[in-house]
Amino acid sequence: MSLYSNIVYSNNIAYEILRIASIELFLNKDRSVNKHVLGLYVHECNGDHVLQKENKFLICRSIEEAQIII
């Protein structure tokens, strides 16, 4: 994963970073990630993908490839 300003690349796909949030905000008492709450947050941010960098979640939106129209 490579990070440049508000764009991150993962598996050769570009994502726009919408929000950066601490993983701690989404942990259950047993320290597992509450995927339901995380999913609600991603939806609220209009994101479609979550990446993890160190102890942060990067809430992202996929950047579609440009299409040439002739």
Beta strands, then each sheet from edge to edge (+ up, - down):
strand 1: 2-4
strand 2: 7-10
strand 3: 13-22
strand 4: 49-53
strand 5: 56-62
sheet 1: 1+ 2- 3+ 5- 4+
end
